[in-house]
Amino acid sequence: MEKLVITGNQPLGGEISVHGSKNAVLPILAATLLVKGETVLHNVPDLSDVNASIEILRHLGASVKREKSTLVIDTSNIVNNDIPEEMMREMRSSIIFLGSLVTRCKEALICPPGGCDIGVRPIDLHLNSLRKLGAQITENGSCIHCRAQKLHGSKIFLTFPSVGATENIIISSVLAKGKTTVINAAREPEISDLASFLNSCGAKIFGAGESMIEIEGVEELYPNSHTVIPDRIVAATYMCAGALQAKELVVKNVRAGHLVPIIPVFTEMGCRIYLSGNDLKLVSPKRLKRVKNIKTMPYPGFPTDCQSVLMAVLSKAKGTSVFNESVFDGRYKHISELRRFGADITVNDRIAVVNGVRELYSANVYSTDLRGGASLVLAALAANGVSTVGNLSHIDRGYENIEKNLSEIGAVIELSLIHISEPTRHLRIS
């Protein structure tokens, strides 16, 4: 079992590259079940969540081969229509397999998904949407049984623009009979990437990235290749590292349009942003300024996944910043760990008030969830002295070789074994 050992307050600089998007590739992996043949995916990050999806595909009967960042997936011979409980519990996104599995096999048996504990995230929107498409679903608490000889198009209004539910509807509708209309659909770039992949295979999806999406069912999808978009949350995390500890940092392999919701926050902190092609250069001031108010919202609002990493940055900014977490009700668990570094943060329900301090100090902390874990790494990079970050299994879900990538821009960071007498929490997946 491992932890990160970080010597903080070291100057960072140079260039760092962003890997493929976790949140984009996971629904695409589920959607490959609809393609009877070989799919080639490029720019696929090596993450524990991705590996969990690969193991689900292999359990179902698919062949999956990896060569660096390329996956070759052959779903010609699917032999199972169930996903074991231990696989479902690995990650929240496993629910995305429900629509593709019932479409491919006419029947699916799964259990409720797992993932980070960041608040109530019911799957009712997924199940109710599939019912509107003609699926018969029964639940007994521990199992979800879904059946449908042929799904049919429908008009579906989402009470909340859920990313996962929007993805499940798209995947379930591309081979359904007739036309499906999704109203109040999620607009995240990952939705557009899923639609781009499916359309390249012969699907007819219109309006992805807008609040209304239309899908005209087709008879068949055809094998193709696709390059996954860069991970905008990883890009934001590296920008946060640069804002904290670098005079200048170039973040490579980004889509500038995907970063529009967060760039104004960095400029308000006093950073200067320069965009050139797929590169972003961030120039930091001597001391960051506070941000008056940050409210997390569905895209194109400020992303909830960036809340915790930005909070680590503003812990050292001049002045008081206020966060309003409006998406998830349990996403402040990292705050108690940030306080161990000396951060001055108070919480009242969904509001967090961050009073910037001049210095952070070394601490031994444990990741509470994926993005919360990244925030602790950032705090350790900015703190005086040597800090440790445990529970790396959370971080491994969304960041590929975070210690190696950060060390290439000057971070003094390494993996170390946890002694048996120390709290171990989680085993890192390797």
PADO-83514 format. One record per residue (C-alpha): residue number from 1; x, y, z. Coordinates in nm, 3 decimals, always signed. Layout:
N
{r NUM; {X; Y; Z}},
...
This chain:
430
{r 1; {+0.000; +0.000; +0.000}},
{r 2; {+0.123; +0.343; -0.095}},
{r 3; {+0.106; +0.711; -0.013}},
{r 4; {+0.239; +1.024; -0.180}},
{r 5; {+0.525; +1.201; -0.005}},
{r 6; {+0.541; +1.566; -0.113}},
{r 7; {+0.801; +1.827; -0.025}},
{r 8; {+0.605; +2.147; -0.056}},
{r 9; {+0.663; +2.509; -0.152}},
{r 10; {+0.885; +2.418; -0.447}},
{r 11; {+0.873; +2.629; -0.765}},
{r 12; {+0.692; +2.469; -1.058}},
{r 13; {+0.717; +2.549; -1.426}},
{r 14; {+0.756; +2.413; -1.777}},
{r 15; {+0.502; +2.206; -1.968}},
{r 16; {+0.251; +1.942; -1.860}},
{r 17; {+0.018; +1.742; -2.086}},
{r 18; {-0.345; +1.650; -2.021}},
{r 19; {-0.456; +1.290; -2.078}},
{r 20; {-0.787; +1.174; -2.225}},
{r 21; {-1.111; +1.243; -2.042}},
{r 22; {-1.227; +0.987; -1.788}},
{r 23; {-1.583; +1.112; -1.800}},
{r 24; {-1.588; +1.094; -2.180}},
{r 25; {-1.436; +0.751; -2.228}},
{r 26; {-1.649; +0.564; -1.971}},
{r 27; {-1.984; +0.603; -2.156}},
{r 28; {-1.808; +0.539; -2.486}},
{r 29; {-1.676; +0.209; -2.350}},
{r 30; {-2.032; +0.112; -2.253}},
{r 31; {-2.157; +0.218; -2.597}},
{r 32; {-1.913; -0.018; -2.774}},
{r 33; {-2.156; -0.298; -2.679}},
{r 34; {-2.385; -0.164; -2.951}},
{r 35; {-2.119; -0.214; -3.220}},
{r 36; {-2.088; -0.574; -3.332}},
{r 37; {-1.725; -0.566; -3.429}},
{r 38; {-1.397; -0.396; -3.349}},
{r 39; {-1.382; -0.043; -3.206}},
{r 40; {-1.051; +0.144; -3.177}},
{r 41; {-1.029; +0.419; -2.916}},
{r 42; {-0.732; +0.656; -2.895}},
{r 43; {-0.623; +0.887; -2.610}},
{r 44; {-0.762; +0.651; -2.344}},
{r 45; {-0.615; +0.722; -1.999}},
{r 46; {-0.485; +0.440; -1.780}},
{r 47; {-0.714; +0.492; -1.479}},
{r 48; {-0.872; +0.254; -1.231}},
{r 49; {-1.223; +0.358; -1.343}},
{r 50; {-1.130; +0.285; -1.704}},
{r 51; {-0.983; -0.050; -1.602}},
{r 52; {-1.302; -0.131; -1.411}},
{r 53; {-1.505; -0.068; -1.729}},
{r 54; {-1.266; -0.286; -1.927}},
{r 55; {-1.315; -0.570; -1.679}},
{r 56; {-1.693; -0.536; -1.715}},
{r 57; {-1.660; -0.560; -2.093}},
{r 58; {-1.441; -0.868; -2.060}},
{r 59; {-1.688; -1.029; -1.822}},
{r 60; {-1.963; -0.971; -2.077}},
{r 61; {-1.752; -1.148; -2.341}},
{r 62; {-1.570; -0.867; -2.520}},
{r 63; {-1.204; -0.876; -2.615}},
{r 64; {-1.010; -0.568; -2.502}},
{r 65; {-0.645; -0.501; -2.585}},
{r 66; {-0.441; -0.196; -2.483}},
{r 67; {-0.135; -0.056; -2.659}},
{r 68; {-0.023; +0.256; -2.471}},
{r 69; {-0.320; +0.495; -2.491}},
{r 70; {-0.509; +0.297; -2.758}},
{r 71; {-0.776; +0.038; -2.686}},
{r 72; {-0.898; -0.219; -2.936}},
{r 73; {-1.239; -0.353; -2.830}},
{r 74; {-1.414; -0.638; -3.006}},
{r 75; {-1.774; -0.694; -2.891}},
{r 76; {-1.864; -0.951; -3.157}},
{r 77; {-1.926; -1.224; -2.899}},
{r 78; {-2.118; -1.106; -2.594}},
{r 79; {-2.203; -1.407; -2.377}},
{r 80; {-2.331; -1.258; -2.049}},
{r 81; {-2.606; -1.008; -1.970}},
{r 82; {-2.526; -0.951; -1.602}},
{r 83; {-2.266; -0.743; -1.421}},
{r 84; {-2.147; -0.886; -1.086}},
{r 85; {-2.204; -0.676; -0.777}},
{r 86; {-1.834; -0.631; -0.701}},
{r 87; {-1.781; -0.480; -1.049}},
{r 88; {-2.080; -0.246; -1.018}},
{r 89; {-1.955; -0.118; -0.682}},
{r 90; {-1.621; -0.011; -0.829}},
{r 91; {-1.759; +0.311; -0.980}},
{r 92; {-2.069; +0.523; -1.024}},
{r 93; {-2.048; +0.519; -1.404}},
{r 94; {-2.118; +0.146; -1.419}},
{r 95; {-2.490; +0.234; -1.441}},
{r 96; {-2.420; +0.353; -1.798}},
{r 97; {-2.392; -0.013; -1.903}},
{r 98; {-2.762; -0.069; -1.832}},
{r 99; {-2.895; +0.087; -2.153}},
{r 100; {-2.636; -0.068; -2.383}},
{r 101; {-2.670; -0.411; -2.221}},
{r 102; {-3.049; -0.430; -2.246}},
{r 103; {-3.029; -0.304; -2.607}},
{r 104; {-2.771; -0.566; -2.702}},
{r 105; {-2.899; -0.862; -2.500}},
{r 106; {-3.270; -0.774; -2.455}},
{r 107; {-3.218; -0.828; -2.084}},
{r 108; {-2.981; -0.697; -1.817}},
{r 109; {-2.922; -0.780; -1.452}},
{r 110; {-2.718; -0.539; -1.241}},
{r 111; {-2.701; -0.402; -0.887}},
{r 112; {-2.690; -0.035; -0.779}},
{r 113; {-2.353; +0.129; -0.862}},
{r 114; {-2.081; +0.247; -0.625}},
{r 115; {-1.826; +0.528; -0.664}},
{r 116; {-1.721; +0.827; -0.454}},
{r 117; {-1.943; +0.919; -0.162}},
{r 118; {-2.008; +1.285; -0.250}},
{r 119; {-2.377; +1.303; -0.166}},
{r 120; {-2.710; +1.168; -0.284}},
{r 121; {-2.695; +1.064; -0.648}},
{r 122; {-3.013; +0.865; -0.718}},
{r 123; {-3.040; +0.657; -1.034}},
{r 124; {-3.415; +0.719; -1.066}},
{r 125; {-3.363; +0.942; -1.370}},
{r 126; {-3.185; +0.654; -1.546}},
{r 127; {-3.453; +0.396; -1.466}},
{r 128; {-3.752; +0.621; -1.537}},
{r 129; {-3.602; +0.722; -1.872}},
{r 130; {-3.550; +0.360; -1.973}},
{r 131; {-3.908; +0.284; -1.875}},
{r 132; {-4.026; +0.560; -2.108}},
{r 133; {-3.826; +0.392; -2.384}},
{r 134; {-4.021; +0.072; -2.323}},
{r 135; {-3.802; -0.120; -2.079}},
{r 136; {-3.962; -0.330; -1.807}},
{r 137; {-3.766; -0.282; -1.486}},
{r 138; {-3.801; -0.457; -1.153}},
{r 139; {-3.600; -0.381; -0.840}},
{r 140; {-3.560; -0.574; -0.517}},
{r 141; {-3.311; -0.350; -0.338}},
{r 142; {-2.997; -0.535; -0.435}},
{r 143; {-3.075; -0.614; -0.801}},
{r 144; {-3.211; -0.427; -1.102}},
{r 145; {-3.364; -0.648; -1.370}},
{r 146; {-3.427; -0.476; -1.704}},
{r 147; {-3.601; -0.635; -2.007}},
{r 148; {-3.698; -0.511; -2.353}},
{r 149; {-3.736; -0.693; -2.683}},
{r 150; {-3.707; -0.362; -2.867}},
{r 151; {-3.683; -0.015; -2.719}},
{r 152; {-3.889; +0.258; -2.884}},
{r 153; {-3.843; +0.632; -2.914}},
{r 154; {-4.006; +0.868; -2.668}},
{r 155; {-4.006; +1.228; -2.548}},
{r 156; {-3.817; +1.247; -2.219}},
{r 157; {-3.803; +1.551; -1.992}},
{r 158; {-3.527; +1.543; -1.731}},
{r 159; {-3.608; +1.723; -1.405}},
{r 160; {-3.233; +1.780; -1.366}},
{r 161; {-2.976; +1.788; -1.650}},
{r 162; {-2.804; +1.472; -1.532}},
{r 163; {-2.496; +1.378; -1.733}},
{r 164; {-2.528; +1.006; -1.665}},
{r 165; {-2.901; +0.992; -1.741}},
{r 166; {-2.851; +1.189; -2.065}},
{r 167; {-2.578; +0.943; -2.169}},
{r 168; {-2.792; +0.641; -2.085}},
{r 169; {-3.082; +0.780; -2.289}},
{r 170; {-2.858; +0.847; -2.590}},
{r 171; {-2.703; +0.500; -2.575}},
{r 172; {-3.046; +0.336; -2.532}},
{r 173; {-3.205; +0.534; -2.818}},
{r 174; {-2.960; +0.500; -3.106}},
{r 175; {-3.093; +0.152; -3.201}},
{r 176; {-3.448; +0.209; -3.073}},
{r 177; {-3.745; +0.224; -3.309}},
{r 178; {-3.841; +0.579; -3.393}},
{r 179; {-3.736; +0.918; -3.261}},
{r 180; {-3.633; +1.013; -2.908}},
{r 181; {-3.627; +1.371; -2.781}},
{r 182; {-3.444; +1.463; -2.462}},
{r 183; {-3.551; +1.791; -2.304}},
{r 184; {-3.333; +1.960; -2.040}},
{r 185; {-3.044; +1.735; -2.142}},
{r 186; {-2.699; +1.775; -1.991}},
{r 187; {-2.470; +1.991; -2.207}},
{r 188; {-2.125; +1.880; -2.091}},
{r 189; {-1.852; +1.827; -2.356}},
{r 190; {-1.847; +1.458; -2.266}},
{r 191; {-2.205; +1.430; -2.399}},
{r 192; {-2.092; +1.573; -2.731}},
{r 193; {-1.798; +1.332; -2.743}},
{r 194; {-2.025; +1.032; -2.687}},
{r 195; {-2.253; +1.155; -2.967}},
{r 196; {-1.953; +1.212; -3.194}},
{r 197; {-1.838; +0.853; -3.140}},
{r 198; {-2.183; +0.704; -3.199}},
{r 199; {-2.248; +0.921; -3.506}},
{r 200; {-1.918; +0.805; -3.654}},
{r 201; {-2.054; +0.451; -3.619}},
{r 202; {-2.376; +0.536; -3.803}},
{r 203; {-2.603; +0.678; -3.532}},
{r 204; {-2.822; +0.984; -3.595}},
{r 205; {-2.789; +1.214; -3.293}},
{r 206; {-2.864; +1.584; -3.328}},
{r 207; {-2.815; +1.868; -3.081}},
{r 208; {-2.565; +1.707; -2.842}},
{r 209; {-2.420; +1.984; -2.630}},
{r 210; {-2.752; +2.170; -2.629}},
{r 211; {-3.044; +2.143; -2.388}},
{r 212; {-3.254; +1.947; -2.639}},
{r 213; {-3.119; +1.638; -2.812}},
{r 214; {-3.293; +1.435; -3.082}},
{r 215; {-3.201; +1.078; -3.168}},
{r 216; {-3.339; +0.895; -3.470}},
{r 217; {-3.305; +0.521; -3.422}},
{r 218; {-3.108; +0.326; -3.681}},
{r 219; {-3.098; -0.045; -3.756}},
{r 220; {-2.727; -0.102; -3.701}},
{r 221; {-2.401; +0.058; -3.591}},
{r 222; {-2.070; -0.008; -3.764}},
{r 223; {-1.713; -0.045; -3.628}},
{r 224; {-1.502; +0.269; -3.630}},
{r 225; {-1.221; +0.452; -3.450}},
{r 226; {-1.244; +0.756; -3.225}},
{r 227; {-1.008; +0.985; -3.033}},
{r 228; {-1.129; +1.076; -2.682}},
{r 229; {-1.133; +1.445; -2.589}},
{r 230; {-0.882; +1.580; -2.332}},
{r 231; {-0.985; +1.579; -1.967}},
{r 232; {-1.098; +1.932; -1.879}},
{r 233; {-1.096; +1.859; -1.503}},
{r 234; {-0.736; +1.737; -1.515}},
{r 235; {-0.652; +2.050; -1.715}},
{r 236; {-0.813; +2.264; -1.444}},
{r 237; {-0.620; +2.076; -1.174}},
{r 238; {-0.289; +2.143; -1.348}},
{r 239; {-0.389; +2.509; -1.390}},
{r 240; {-0.449; +2.519; -1.014}},
{r 241; {-0.102; +2.377; -0.952}},
{r 242; {+0.043; +2.646; -1.178}},
{r 243; {-0.154; +2.922; -1.008}},
{r 244; {-0.022; +2.810; -0.670}},
{r 245; {+0.344; +2.740; -0.741}},
{r 246; {+0.449; +2.846; -1.090}},
{r 247; {+0.535; +3.183; -1.241}},
{r 248; {+0.446; +3.033; -1.577}},
{r 249; {+0.304; +2.695; -1.673}},
{r 250; {+0.203; +2.561; -2.013}},
{r 251; {-0.079; +2.305; -2.008}},
{r 252; {-0.079; +2.108; -2.332}},
{r 253; {-0.351; +1.906; -2.509}},
{r 254; {-0.650; +2.112; -2.396}},
{r 255; {-0.973; +2.219; -2.565}},
{r 256; {-1.001; +2.588; -2.488}},
{r 257; {-1.377; +2.588; -2.542}},
{r 258; {-1.422; +2.328; -2.266}},
{r 259; {-1.241; +2.556; -2.017}},
{r 260; {-1.461; +2.862; -2.073}},
{r 261; {-1.650; +2.811; -1.741}},
{r 262; {-1.329; +2.816; -1.533}},
{r 263; {-1.100; +3.064; -1.709}},
{r 264; {-1.280; +3.372; -1.566}},
{r 265; {-1.210; +3.242; -1.214}},
{r 266; {-0.838; +3.230; -1.285}},
{r 267; {-0.838; +3.580; -1.432}},
{r 268; {-1.025; +3.705; -1.123}},
{r 269; {-0.744; +3.553; -0.912}},
{r 270; {-0.499; +3.769; -1.108}},
{r 271; {-0.368; +3.503; -1.349}},
{r 272; {-0.311; +3.581; -1.714}},
{r 273; {-0.422; +3.317; -1.966}},
{r 274; {-0.279; +3.281; -2.317}},
{r 275; {-0.429; +3.032; -2.563}},
{r 276; {-0.251; +2.898; -2.870}},
{r 277; {-0.400; +2.599; -3.050}},
{r 278; {-0.427; +2.318; -2.796}},
{r 279; {-0.189; +2.485; -2.550}},
{r 280; {-0.276; +2.709; -2.256}},
{r 281; {-0.014; +2.926; -2.084}},
{r 282; {-0.090; +3.045; -1.733}},
{r 283; {+0.108; +3.332; -1.579}},
{r 284; {+0.055; +3.378; -1.206}},
{r 285; {+0.075; +3.696; -0.995}},
{r 286; {+0.302; +3.726; -0.692}},
{r 287; {+0.001; +3.649; -0.471}},
{r 288; {-0.339; +3.530; -0.586}},
{r 289; {-0.651; +3.737; -0.519}},
{r 290; {-0.971; +3.608; -0.370}},
{r 291; {-1.272; +3.513; -0.584}},
{r 292; {-1.587; +3.677; -0.458}},
{r 293; {-1.833; +3.395; -0.529}},
{r 294; {-1.812; +3.052; -0.692}},
{r 295; {-2.134; +2.861; -0.744}},
{r 296; {-2.114; +2.514; -0.894}},
{r 297; {-2.366; +2.454; -1.172}},
{r 298; {-2.431; +2.209; -1.455}},
{r 299; {-2.235; +2.293; -1.771}},
{r 300; {-2.178; +2.560; -1.893}},
{r 301; {-2.163; +2.675; -1.530}},
{r 302; {-1.864; +2.628; -1.301}},
{r 303; {-1.808; +2.250; -1.269}},
{r 304; {-1.858; +2.081; -0.933}},
{r 305; {-1.552; +1.865; -1.010}},
{r 306; {-1.334; +2.179; -0.993}},
{r 307; {-1.470; +2.307; -0.662}},
{r 308; {-1.230; +2.122; -0.431}},
{r 309; {-0.911; +2.189; -0.632}},
{r 310; {-0.994; +2.558; -0.659}},
{r 311; {-1.061; +2.569; -0.284}},
{r 312; {-0.706; +2.447; -0.221}},
{r 313; {-0.575; +2.732; -0.435}},
{r 314; {-0.788; +3.001; -0.269}},
{r 315; {-0.674; +2.880; +0.073}},
{r 316; {-0.357; +3.084; +0.004}},
{r 317; {-0.518; +3.375; -0.183}},
{r 318; {-0.545; +3.726; -0.042}},
{r 319; {-0.895; +3.788; +0.092}},
{r 320; {-1.213; +3.588; +0.143}},
{r 321; {-1.371; +3.359; -0.117}},
{r 322; {-1.717; +3.206; -0.096}},
{r 323; {-1.822; +2.870; -0.245}},
{r 324; {-2.179; +2.756; -0.303}},
{r 325; {-2.191; +2.383; -0.385}},
{r 326; {-2.531; +2.351; -0.553}},
{r 327; {-2.482; +2.017; -0.732}},
{r 328; {-2.387; +1.760; -0.465}},
{r 329; {-2.473; +1.780; -0.097}},
{r 330; {-2.172; +1.582; +0.029}},
{r 331; {-1.885; +1.742; -0.155}},
{r 332; {-1.713; +1.926; +0.129}},
{r 333; {-1.550; +1.624; +0.294}},
{r 334; {-1.205; +1.740; +0.185}},
{r 335; {-1.235; +2.056; +0.396}},
{r 336; {-1.148; +1.887; +0.725}},
{r 337; {-0.830; +1.757; +0.561}},
{r 338; {-0.743; +2.096; +0.409}},
{r 339; {-0.770; +2.246; +0.757}},
{r 340; {-0.485; +2.018; +0.865}},
{r 341; {-0.261; +2.227; +0.639}},
{r 342; {-0.372; +2.542; +0.821}},
{r 343; {-0.644; +2.646; +0.576}},
{r 344; {-0.907; +2.875; +0.729}},
{r 345; {-1.239; +2.738; +0.598}},
{r 346; {-1.583; +2.749; +0.760}},
{r 347; {-1.890; +2.565; +0.635}},
{r 348; {-2.261; +2.628; +0.674}},
{r 349; {-2.470; +2.374; +0.483}},
{r 350; {-2.372; +2.422; +0.115}},
{r 351; {-2.176; +2.744; +0.171}},
{r 352; {-1.800; +2.737; +0.238}},
{r 353; {-1.613; +3.054; +0.331}},
{r 354; {-1.238; +3.046; +0.263}},
{r 355; {-1.024; +3.309; +0.435}},
{r 356; {-0.691; +3.304; +0.257}},
{r 357; {-0.378; +3.255; +0.469}},
{r 358; {-0.022; +3.348; +0.382}},
{r 359; {+0.123; +3.003; +0.451}},
{r 360; {+0.014; +2.642; +0.459}},
{r 361; {+0.203; +2.387; +0.668}},
{r 362; {+0.284; +2.022; +0.614}},
{r 363; {+0.029; +1.760; +0.716}},
{r 364; {-0.049; +1.391; +0.686}},
{r 365; {-0.386; +1.362; +0.513}},
{r 366; {-0.613; +1.108; +0.344}},
{r 367; {-0.812; +1.143; +0.024}},
{r 368; {-1.185; +1.156; +0.081}},
{r 369; {-1.288; +1.121; -0.284}},
{r 370; {-1.140; +1.168; -0.631}},
{r 371; {-1.135; +1.547; -0.666}},
{r 372; {-1.095; +1.598; -0.292}},
{r 373; {-0.780; +1.387; -0.313}},
{r 374; {-0.644; +1.609; -0.589}},
{r 375; {-0.710; +1.916; -0.373}},
{r 376; {-0.495; +1.765; -0.097}},
{r 377; {-0.210; +1.707; -0.340}},
{r 378; {-0.231; +2.073; -0.443}},
{r 379; {-0.231; +2.190; -0.081}},
{r 380; {+0.073; +1.972; -0.010}},
{r 381; {+0.253; +2.125; -0.310}},
{r 382; {+0.197; +2.471; -0.162}},
{r 383; {+0.267; +2.386; +0.204}},
{r 384; {+0.593; +2.436; +0.393}},
{r 385; {+0.763; +2.106; +0.478}},
{r 386; {+0.695; +1.743; +0.389}},
{r 387; {+0.337; +1.615; +0.366}},
{r 388; {+0.184; +1.276; +0.292}},
{r 389; {-0.139; +1.194; +0.109}},
{r 390; {-0.298; +0.851; +0.156}},
{r 391; {-0.603; +0.671; +0.015}},
{r 392; {-0.455; +0.693; -0.334}},
{r 393; {-0.720; +0.463; -0.481}},
{r 394; {-0.947; +0.768; -0.499}},
{r 395; {-0.693; +0.974; -0.694}},
{r 396; {-0.611; +0.685; -0.929}},
{r 397; {-0.971; +0.687; -1.048}},
{r 398; {-0.920; +1.010; -1.242}},
{r 399; {-0.550; +1.102; -1.261}},
{r 400; {-0.297; +0.897; -1.456}},
{r 401; {+0.045; +0.888; -1.285}},
{r 402; {-0.016; +1.215; -1.106}},
{r 403; {+0.317; +1.193; -0.922}},
{r 404; {+0.514; +1.139; -1.244}},
{r 405; {+0.341; +1.420; -1.431}},
{r 406; {+0.379; +1.672; -1.149}},
{r 407; {+0.744; +1.579; -1.096}},
{r 408; {+0.812; +1.670; -1.460}},
{r 409; {+0.719; +2.032; -1.384}},
{r 410; {+0.934; +2.050; -1.072}},
{r 411; {+0.725; +1.895; -0.794}},
{r 412; {+0.919; +1.696; -0.534}},
{r 413; {+0.677; +1.407; -0.506}},
{r 414; {+0.718; +1.032; -0.482}},
{r 415; {+0.534; +0.715; -0.395}},
{r 416; {+0.616; +0.549; -0.065}},
{r 417; {+0.496; +0.233; +0.102}},
{r 418; {+0.269; +0.274; +0.405}},
{r 419; {+0.402; +0.098; +0.711}},
{r 420; {+0.169; -0.160; +0.862}},
{r 421; {+0.120; +0.052; +1.177}},
{r 422; {-0.020; +0.345; +0.977}},
{r 423; {-0.388; +0.377; +0.877}},
{r 424; {-0.422; +0.216; +0.535}},
{r 425; {-0.779; +0.307; +0.435}},
{r 426; {-0.775; +0.192; +0.070}},
{r 427; {-0.547; -0.018; -0.147}},
{r 428; {-0.423; +0.159; -0.455}},
{r 429; {-0.519; -0.014; -0.781}},
{r 430; {-0.222; -0.073; -1.005}},
